[in-house]
Amino acid sequence: MTTIPPVETRVQILPEWTDLNGHMNVAWYVLAFDRATDTFYDALGIGWSYLEREQRSLFTLAMNVDYVREVFAGNTVRVVSRLVDHDRKRLHYFHQMFHAADGWLAATSEIVAIHVAMATRRSTPFSDDTATRLAAMQAAHSALPPAPQLGRKLGIERSEAKPRAIDDPELPEGR
């Protein structure tokens, strides 16, 4: 099997990306992950030059972002991107954002995107060449250790399995 490493992108956290809490604001995490997506798509041959040449692109259908640890202005992060799955028209990929100097995990982003013909703005299958590249990358990346955040369900985890009484003070008013 061909070894295709995960794709890496480095991003410098700018002062204007911070909020009143003093850390990077949630909107800028998405921007940093979007820059990593651009690098990832370029590695797959489906980046902005592909859009210009083939008049096809990818649109994001869904995204989960997990904020694990704060990053601050002046930090550099390293985003590692891997292909989790694909079919004829869709990609499922995963980004992990690490503090570049210290190596700890700062955030993750899981994305599903769809391949679109720009003339019709409707989904369209990948070309055979692109499908071959996707299959090779997916095979290589499937050997990577799974990330705990990958495929998670968004919700509030409950540690207690027993039902709560209607007059439980921890329940919202009127419940």
Biotite code that builds the C-alpha atoms (Angstrom):
import biotite.structure as struc

atoms = struc.array([
    struc.Atom([0.000, 0.000, 0.000], chain_id="A", res_id=1, res_name="MET", atom_name="CA", element="C"),
    struc.Atom([1.234, 3.516, -0.802], chain_id="A", res_id=2, res_name="THR", atom_name="CA", element="C"),
    struc.Atom([2.000, 5.696, 2.197], chain_id="A", res_id=3, res_name="THR", atom_name="CA", element="C"),
    struc.Atom([0.253, 9.047, 1.966], chain_id="A", res_id=4, res_name="ILE", atom_name="CA", element="C"),
    struc.Atom([0.832, 11.078, 5.117], chain_id="A", res_id=5, res_name="PRO", atom_name="CA", element="C"),
    struc.Atom([-1.796, 13.365, 6.587], chain_id="A", res_id=6, res_name="PRO", atom_name="CA", element="C"),
    struc.Atom([-1.693, 16.874, 5.146], chain_id="A", res_id=7, res_name="VAL", atom_name="CA", element="C"),
    struc.Atom([-0.273, 19.611, 7.400], chain_id="A", res_id=8, res_name="GLU", atom_name="CA", element="C"),
    struc.Atom([-1.012, 23.331, 7.466], chain_id="A", res_id=9, res_name="THR", atom_name="CA", element="C"),
    struc.Atom([0.563, 25.933, 9.777], chain_id="A", res_id=10, res_name="ARG", atom_name="CA", element="C"),
    struc.Atom([-1.451, 28.973, 10.833], chain_id="A", res_id=11, res_name="VAL", atom_name="CA", element="C"),
    struc.Atom([-0.294, 31.965, 12.889], chain_id="A", res_id=12, res_name="GLN", atom_name="CA", element="C"),
    struc.Atom([-2.920, 33.257, 15.348], chain_id="A", res_id=13, res_name="ILE", atom_name="CA", element="C"),
    struc.Atom([-3.321, 37.005, 14.797], chain_id="A", res_id=14, res_name="LEU", atom_name="CA", element="C"),
    struc.Atom([-4.198, 39.486, 17.581], chain_id="A", res_id=15, res_name="PRO", atom_name="CA", element="C"),
    struc.Atom([-7.436, 40.480, 15.807], chain_id="A", res_id=16, res_name="GLU", atom_name="CA", element="C"),
    struc.Atom([-8.591, 36.847, 16.032], chain_id="A", res_id=17, res_name="TRP", atom_name="CA", element="C"),
    struc.Atom([-8.989, 37.055, 19.803], chain_id="A", res_id=18, res_name="THR", atom_name="CA", element="C"),
    struc.Atom([-12.121, 38.052, 21.663], chain_id="A", res_id=19, res_name="ASP", atom_name="CA", element="C"),
    struc.Atom([-12.861, 39.675, 25.041], chain_id="A", res_id=20, res_name="LEU", atom_name="CA", element="C"),
    struc.Atom([-12.053, 36.359, 26.743], chain_id="A", res_id=21, res_name="ASN", atom_name="CA", element="C"),
    struc.Atom([-8.456, 36.844, 25.575], chain_id="A", res_id=22, res_name="GLY", atom_name="CA", element="C"),
    struc.Atom([-8.322, 33.683, 23.455], chain_id="A", res_id=23, res_name="HIS", atom_name="CA", element="C"),
    struc.Atom([-8.991, 32.908, 19.800], chain_id="A", res_id=24, res_name="MET", atom_name="CA", element="C"),
    struc.Atom([-12.671, 33.440, 18.972], chain_id="A", res_id=25, res_name="ASN", atom_name="CA", element="C"),
    struc.Atom([-14.706, 30.515, 17.616], chain_id="A", res_id=26, res_name="VAL", atom_name="CA", element="C"),
    struc.Atom([-15.145, 32.128, 14.183], chain_id="A", res_id=27, res_name="ALA", atom_name="CA", element="C"),
    struc.Atom([-11.383, 32.205, 13.653], chain_id="A", res_id=28, res_name="TRP", atom_name="CA", element="C"),
    struc.Atom([-11.028, 28.510, 14.481], chain_id="A", res_id=29, res_name="TYR", atom_name="CA", element="C"),
    struc.Atom([-13.326, 27.860, 11.533], chain_id="A", res_id=30, res_name="VAL", atom_name="CA", element="C"),
    struc.Atom([-11.162, 30.148, 9.374], chain_id="A", res_id=31, res_name="LEU", atom_name="CA", element="C"),
    struc.Atom([-8.000, 28.288, 10.437], chain_id="A", res_id=32, res_name="ALA", atom_name="CA", element="C"),
    struc.Atom([-9.680, 24.965, 9.627], chain_id="A", res_id=33, res_name="PHE", atom_name="CA", element="C"),
    struc.Atom([-10.848, 26.415, 6.295], chain_id="A", res_id=34, res_name="ASP", atom_name="CA", element="C"),
    struc.Atom([-7.249, 27.269, 5.418], chain_id="A", res_id=35, res_name="ARG", atom_name="CA", element="C"),
    struc.Atom([-6.317, 23.675, 6.262], chain_id="A", res_id=36, res_name="ALA", atom_name="CA", element="C"),
    struc.Atom([-9.159, 22.498, 4.016], chain_id="A", res_id=37, res_name="THR", atom_name="CA", element="C"),
    struc.Atom([-7.670, 24.523, 1.152], chain_id="A", res_id=38, res_name="ASP", atom_name="CA", element="C"),
    struc.Atom([-4.276, 22.831, 1.678], chain_id="A", res_id=39, res_name="THR", atom_name="CA", element="C"),
    struc.Atom([-5.965, 19.423, 1.977], chain_id="A", res_id=40, res_name="PHE", atom_name="CA", element="C"),
    struc.Atom([-7.954, 19.914, -1.239], chain_id="A", res_id=41, res_name="TYR", atom_name="CA", element="C"),
    struc.Atom([-4.794, 21.067, -3.051], chain_id="A", res_id=42, res_name="ASP", atom_name="CA", element="C"),
    struc.Atom([-3.067, 17.832, -1.978], chain_id="A", res_id=43, res_name="ALA", atom_name="CA", element="C"),
    struc.Atom([-5.982, 15.903, -3.487], chain_id="A", res_id=44, res_name="LEU", atom_name="CA", element="C"),
    struc.Atom([-5.910, 17.923, -6.715], chain_id="A", res_id=45, res_name="GLY", atom_name="CA", element="C"),
    struc.Atom([-9.357, 19.431, -6.044], chain_id="A", res_id=46, res_name="ILE", atom_name="CA", element="C"),
    struc.Atom([-8.398, 22.901, -4.779], chain_id="A", res_id=47, res_name="GLY", atom_name="CA", element="C"),
    struc.Atom([-9.000, 26.351, -6.258], chain_id="A", res_id=48, res_name="TRP", atom_name="CA", element="C"),
    struc.Atom([-7.072, 25.554, -9.468], chain_id="A", res_id=49, res_name="SER", atom_name="CA", element="C"),
    struc.Atom([-9.431, 22.583, -9.941], chain_id="A", res_id=50, res_name="TYR", atom_name="CA", element="C"),
    struc.Atom([-12.405, 24.953, -9.671], chain_id="A", res_id=51, res_name="LEU", atom_name="CA", element="C"),
    struc.Atom([-10.917, 27.216, -12.343], chain_id="A", res_id=52, res_name="GLU", atom_name="CA", element="C"),
    struc.Atom([-9.916, 24.338, -14.626], chain_id="A", res_id=53, res_name="ARG", atom_name="CA", element="C"),
    struc.Atom([-12.884, 21.943, -14.217], chain_id="A", res_id=54, res_name="GLU", atom_name="CA", element="C"),
    struc.Atom([-15.626, 24.302, -13.007], chain_id="A", res_id=55, res_name="GLN", atom_name="CA", element="C"),
    struc.Atom([-16.267, 21.918, -10.122], chain_id="A", res_id=56, res_name="ARG", atom_name="CA", element="C"),
    struc.Atom([-15.874, 22.523, -6.411], chain_id="A", res_id=57, res_name="SER", atom_name="CA", element="C"),
    struc.Atom([-16.733, 21.192, -2.981], chain_id="A", res_id=58, res_name="LEU", atom_name="CA", element="C"),
    struc.Atom([-19.373, 22.647, -0.674], chain_id="A", res_id=59, res_name="PHE", atom_name="CA", element="C"),
    struc.Atom([-19.424, 21.926, 3.058], chain_id="A", res_id=60, res_name="THR", atom_name="CA", element="C"),
    struc.Atom([-22.557, 20.067, 4.168], chain_id="A", res_id=61, res_name="LEU", atom_name="CA", element="C"),
    struc.Atom([-21.811, 19.664, 7.875], chain_id="A", res_id=62, res_name="ALA", atom_name="CA", element="C"),
    struc.Atom([-19.109, 20.514, 10.391], chain_id="A", res_id=63, res_name="MET", atom_name="CA", element="C"),
    struc.Atom([-18.443, 19.654, 14.029], chain_id="A", res_id=64, res_name="ASN", atom_name="CA", element="C"),
    struc.Atom([-15.810, 21.690, 15.870], chain_id="A", res_id=65, res_name="VAL", atom_name="CA", element="C"),
    struc.Atom([-14.491, 20.656, 19.280], chain_id="A", res_id=66, res_name="ASP", atom_name="CA", element="C"),
    struc.Atom([-12.583, 23.254, 21.294], chain_id="A", res_id=67, res_name="TYR", atom_name="CA", element="C"),
    struc.Atom([-10.162, 21.324, 23.493], chain_id="A", res_id=68, res_name="VAL", atom_name="CA", element="C"),
    struc.Atom([-7.686, 23.918, 24.735], chain_id="A", res_id=69, res_name="ARG", atom_name="CA", element="C"),
    struc.Atom([-7.277, 27.675, 24.311], chain_id="A", res_id=70, res_name="GLU", atom_name="CA", element="C"),
    struc.Atom([-4.888, 29.251, 21.832], chain_id="A", res_id=71, res_name="VAL", atom_name="CA", element="C"),
    struc.Atom([-3.792, 32.869, 21.944], chain_id="A", res_id=72, res_name="PHE", atom_name="CA", element="C"),
    struc.Atom([-2.528, 35.651, 19.689], chain_id="A", res_id=73, res_name="ALA", atom_name="CA", element="C"),
    struc.Atom([1.039, 34.942, 18.657], chain_id="A", res_id=74, res_name="GLY", atom_name="CA", element="C"),
    struc.Atom([0.641, 31.148, 18.861], chain_id="A", res_id=75, res_name="ASN", atom_name="CA", element="C"),
    struc.Atom([1.267, 29.070, 15.772], chain_id="A", res_id=76, res_name="THR", atom_name="CA", element="C"),
    struc.Atom([-0.917, 26.022, 15.262], chain_id="A", res_id=77, res_name="VAL", atom_name="CA", element="C"),
    struc.Atom([-0.328, 22.979, 13.097], chain_id="A", res_id=78, res_name="ARG", atom_name="CA", element="C"),
    struc.Atom([-3.467, 21.512, 11.534], chain_id="A", res_id=79, res_name="VAL", atom_name="CA", element="C"),
    struc.Atom([-3.213, 17.862, 10.507], chain_id="A", res_id=80, res_name="VAL", atom_name="CA", element="C"),
    struc.Atom([-5.859, 16.739, 7.995], chain_id="A", res_id=81, res_name="SER", atom_name="CA", element="C"),
    struc.Atom([-6.912, 13.221, 7.075], chain_id="A", res_id=82, res_name="ARG", atom_name="CA", element="C"),
    struc.Atom([-9.464, 11.643, 4.781], chain_id="A", res_id=83, res_name="LEU", atom_name="CA", element="C"),
    struc.Atom([-11.880, 9.474, 6.751], chain_id="A", res_id=84, res_name="VAL", atom_name="CA", element="C"),
    struc.Atom([-14.277, 8.348, 4.017], chain_id="A", res_id=85, res_name="ASP", atom_name="CA", element="C"),
    struc.Atom([-15.585, 9.188, 0.569], chain_id="A", res_id=86, res_name="HIS", atom_name="CA", element="C"),
    struc.Atom([-18.119, 8.009, -1.961], chain_id="A", res_id=87, res_name="ASP", atom_name="CA", element="C"),
    struc.Atom([-18.899, 9.028, -5.554], chain_id="A", res_id=88, res_name="ARG", atom_name="CA", element="C"),
    struc.Atom([-19.805, 12.606, -4.584], chain_id="A", res_id=89, res_name="LYS", atom_name="CA", element="C"),
    struc.Atom([-18.847, 13.231, -0.950], chain_id="A", res_id=90, res_name="ARG", atom_name="CA", element="C"),
    struc.Atom([-15.825, 13.542, 1.308], chain_id="A", res_id=91, res_name="LEU", atom_name="CA", element="C"),
    struc.Atom([-15.620, 13.005, 5.055], chain_id="A", res_id=92, res_name="HIS", atom_name="CA", element="C"),
    struc.Atom([-12.434, 14.427, 6.537], chain_id="A", res_id=93, res_name="TYR", atom_name="CA", element="C"),
    struc.Atom([-11.002, 15.369, 9.900], chain_id="A", res_id=94, res_name="PHE", atom_name="CA", element="C"),
    struc.Atom([-8.699, 18.156, 11.073], chain_id="A", res_id=95, res_name="HIS", atom_name="CA", element="C"),
    struc.Atom([-6.723, 18.172, 14.326], chain_id="A", res_id=96, res_name="GLN", atom_name="CA", element="C"),
    struc.Atom([-5.257, 21.505, 15.458], chain_id="A", res_id=97, res_name="MET", atom_name="CA", element="C"),
    struc.Atom([-2.119, 21.238, 17.576], chain_id="A", res_id=98, res_name="PHE", atom_name="CA", element="C"),
    struc.Atom([-0.106, 23.953, 19.313], chain_id="A", res_id=99, res_name="HIS", atom_name="CA", element="C"),
    struc.Atom([2.927, 24.009, 17.011], chain_id="A", res_id=100, res_name="ALA", atom_name="CA", element="C"),
    struc.Atom([5.571, 24.574, 19.696], chain_id="A", res_id=101, res_name="ALA", atom_name="CA", element="C"),
    struc.Atom([4.209, 22.404, 22.522], chain_id="A", res_id=102, res_name="ASP", atom_name="CA", element="C"),
    struc.Atom([2.300, 19.738, 20.560], chain_id="A", res_id=103, res_name="GLY", atom_name="CA", element="C"),
    struc.Atom([-0.925, 19.604, 22.571], chain_id="A", res_id=104, res_name="TRP", atom_name="CA", element="C"),
    struc.Atom([-4.317, 19.275, 20.900], chain_id="A", res_id=105, res_name="LEU", atom_name="CA", element="C"),
    struc.Atom([-6.204, 22.594, 20.716], chain_id="A", res_id=106, res_name="ALA", atom_name="CA", element="C"),
    struc.Atom([-9.254, 21.759, 18.582], chain_id="A", res_id=107, res_name="ALA", atom_name="CA", element="C"),
    struc.Atom([-10.710, 19.381, 16.016], chain_id="A", res_id=108, res_name="THR", atom_name="CA", element="C"),
    struc.Atom([-13.036, 19.789, 13.061], chain_id="A", res_id=109, res_name="SER", atom_name="CA", element="C"),
    struc.Atom([-14.935, 17.032, 11.304], chain_id="A", res_id=110, res_name="GLU", atom_name="CA", element="C"),
    struc.Atom([-16.401, 17.887, 7.908], chain_id="A", res_id=111, res_name="ILE", atom_name="CA", element="C"),
    struc.Atom([-18.592, 16.338, 5.225], chain_id="A", res_id=112, res_name="VAL", atom_name="CA", element="C"),
    struc.Atom([-18.467, 18.041, 1.818], chain_id="A", res_id=113, res_name="ALA", atom_name="CA", element="C"),
    struc.Atom([-20.157, 17.410, -1.511], chain_id="A", res_id=114, res_name="ILE", atom_name="CA", element="C"),
    struc.Atom([-18.703, 17.672, -5.017], chain_id="A", res_id=115, res_name="HIS", atom_name="CA", element="C"),
    struc.Atom([-20.615, 20.217, -7.132], chain_id="A", res_id=116, res_name="VAL", atom_name="CA", element="C"),
    struc.Atom([-20.709, 21.164, -10.818], chain_id="A", res_id=117, res_name="ALA", atom_name="CA", element="C"),
    struc.Atom([-20.651, 24.961, -10.761], chain_id="A", res_id=118, res_name="MET", atom_name="CA", element="C"),
    struc.Atom([-22.701, 25.347, -13.955], chain_id="A", res_id=119, res_name="ALA", atom_name="CA", element="C"),
    struc.Atom([-25.688, 23.577, -12.391], chain_id="A", res_id=120, res_name="THR", atom_name="CA", element="C"),
    struc.Atom([-24.758, 23.996, -8.692], chain_id="A", res_id=121, res_name="ARG", atom_name="CA", element="C"),
    struc.Atom([-25.814, 20.382, -8.230], chain_id="A", res_id=122, res_name="ARG", atom_name="CA", element="C"),
    struc.Atom([-23.848, 17.450, -6.928], chain_id="A", res_id=123, res_name="SER", atom_name="CA", element="C"),
    struc.Atom([-21.810, 15.481, -9.433], chain_id="A", res_id=124, res_name="THR", atom_name="CA", element="C"),
    struc.Atom([-19.559, 12.414, -9.216], chain_id="A", res_id=125, res_name="PRO", atom_name="CA", element="C"),
    struc.Atom([-15.793, 12.797, -8.948], chain_id="A", res_id=126, res_name="PHE", atom_name="CA", element="C"),
    struc.Atom([-13.788, 11.952, -12.063], chain_id="A", res_id=127, res_name="SER", atom_name="CA", element="C"),
    struc.Atom([-12.099, 8.544, -12.193], chain_id="A", res_id=128, res_name="ASP", atom_name="CA", element="C"),
    struc.Atom([-8.686, 10.167, -11.602], chain_id="A", res_id=129, res_name="ASP", atom_name="CA", element="C"),
    struc.Atom([-9.929, 11.999, -8.519], chain_id="A", res_id=130, res_name="THR", atom_name="CA", element="C"),
    struc.Atom([-11.707, 8.882, -7.221], chain_id="A", res_id=131, res_name="ALA", atom_name="CA", element="C"),
    struc.Atom([-8.427, 6.951, -7.542], chain_id="A", res_id=132, res_name="THR", atom_name="CA", element="C"),
    struc.Atom([-6.546, 9.619, -5.536], chain_id="A", res_id=133, res_name="ARG", atom_name="CA", element="C"),
    struc.Atom([-9.294, 9.642, -2.903], chain_id="A", res_id=134, res_name="LEU", atom_name="CA", element="C"),
    struc.Atom([-9.212, 5.851, -2.576], chain_id="A", res_id=135, res_name="ALA", atom_name="CA", element="C"),
    struc.Atom([-5.412, 5.843, -2.170], chain_id="A", res_id=136, res_name="ALA", atom_name="CA", element="C"),
    struc.Atom([-5.498, 8.558, 0.492], chain_id="A", res_id=137, res_name="MET", atom_name="CA", element="C"),
    struc.Atom([-8.392, 6.947, 2.351], chain_id="A", res_id=138, res_name="GLN", atom_name="CA", element="C"),
    struc.Atom([-6.603, 3.580, 2.392], chain_id="A", res_id=139, res_name="ALA", atom_name="CA", element="C"),
    struc.Atom([-3.446, 5.189, 3.784], chain_id="A", res_id=140, res_name="ALA", atom_name="CA", element="C"),
    struc.Atom([-5.268, 7.284, 6.366], chain_id="A", res_id=141, res_name="HIS", atom_name="CA", element="C"),
    struc.Atom([-7.458, 4.415, 7.568], chain_id="A", res_id=142, res_name="SER", atom_name="CA", element="C"),
    struc.Atom([-4.324, 2.974, 9.204], chain_id="A", res_id=143, res_name="ALA", atom_name="CA", element="C"),
    struc.Atom([-3.998, 6.052, 11.448], chain_id="A", res_id=144, res_name="LEU", atom_name="CA", element="C"),
    struc.Atom([-5.156, 5.744, 15.063], chain_id="A", res_id=145, res_name="PRO", atom_name="CA", element="C"),
    struc.Atom([-8.747, 6.916, 15.508], chain_id="A", res_id=146, res_name="PRO", atom_name="CA", element="C"),
    struc.Atom([-9.285, 10.280, 17.205], chain_id="A", res_id=147, res_name="ALA", atom_name="CA", element="C"),
    struc.Atom([-11.746, 10.284, 20.126], chain_id="A", res_id=148, res_name="PRO", atom_name="CA", element="C"),
    struc.Atom([-13.658, 13.246, 18.664], chain_id="A", res_id=149, res_name="GLN", atom_name="CA", element="C"),
    struc.Atom([-14.191, 11.595, 15.279], chain_id="A", res_id=150, res_name="LEU", atom_name="CA", element="C"),
    struc.Atom([-17.819, 10.637, 14.660], chain_id="A", res_id=151, res_name="GLY", atom_name="CA", element="C"),
    struc.Atom([-19.044, 11.973, 17.947], chain_id="A", res_id=152, res_name="ARG", atom_name="CA", element="C"),
    struc.Atom([-22.669, 12.786, 18.567], chain_id="A", res_id=153, res_name="LYS", atom_name="CA", element="C"),
    struc.Atom([-23.363, 16.331, 19.675], chain_id="A", res_id=154, res_name="LEU", atom_name="CA", element="C"),
    struc.Atom([-25.343, 16.472, 22.890], chain_id="A", res_id=155, res_name="GLY", atom_name="CA", element="C"),
    struc.Atom([-25.164, 16.570, 26.658], chain_id="A", res_id=156, res_name="ILE", atom_name="CA", element="C"),
    struc.Atom([-23.807, 13.386, 28.190], chain_id="A", res_id=157, res_name="GLU", atom_name="CA", element="C"),
    struc.Atom([-25.573, 12.248, 31.341], chain_id="A", res_id=158, res_name="ARG", atom_name="CA", element="C"),
    struc.Atom([-23.684, 10.293, 33.966], chain_id="A", res_id=159, res_name="SER", atom_name="CA", element="C"),
    struc.Atom([-26.868, 9.105, 35.666], chain_id="A", res_id=160, res_name="GLU", atom_name="CA", element="C"),
    struc.Atom([-29.149, 6.602, 33.962], chain_id="A", res_id=161, res_name="ALA", atom_name="CA", element="C"),
    struc.Atom([-32.055, 7.013, 36.425], chain_id="A", res_id=162, res_name="LYS", atom_name="CA", element="C"),
    struc.Atom([-34.965, 9.306, 35.504], chain_id="A", res_id=163, res_name="PRO", atom_name="CA", element="C"),
    struc.Atom([-35.223, 12.553, 37.468], chain_id="A", res_id=164, res_name="ARG", atom_name="CA", element="C"),
    struc.Atom([-38.253, 13.644, 39.486], chain_id="A", res_id=165, res_name="ALA", atom_name="CA", element="C"),
    struc.Atom([-40.438, 16.413, 38.061], chain_id="A", res_id=166, res_name="ILE", atom_name="CA", element="C"),
    struc.Atom([-39.517, 18.710, 40.972], chain_id="A", res_id=167, res_name="ASP", atom_name="CA", element="C"),
    struc.Atom([-35.750, 18.148, 40.567], chain_id="A", res_id=168, res_name="ASP", atom_name="CA", element="C"),
    struc.Atom([-34.052, 21.523, 41.200], chain_id="A", res_id=169, res_name="PRO", atom_name="CA", element="C"),
    struc.Atom([-31.541, 20.828, 38.391], chain_id="A", res_id=170, res_name="GLU", atom_name="CA", element="C"),
    struc.Atom([-34.278, 20.725, 35.753], chain_id="A", res_id=171, res_name="LEU", atom_name="CA", element="C"),
    struc.Atom([-35.324, 23.958, 34.009], chain_id="A", res_id=172, res_name="PRO", atom_name="CA", element="C"),
    struc.Atom([-38.410, 25.747, 35.338], chain_id="A", res_id=173, res_name="GLU", atom_name="CA", element="C"),
    struc.Atom([-41.656, 24.110, 34.250], chain_id="A", res_id=174, res_name="GLY", atom_name="CA", element="C"),
    struc.Atom([-40.267, 20.652, 33.557], chain_id="A", res_id=175, res_name="ARG", atom_name="CA", element="C"),
])
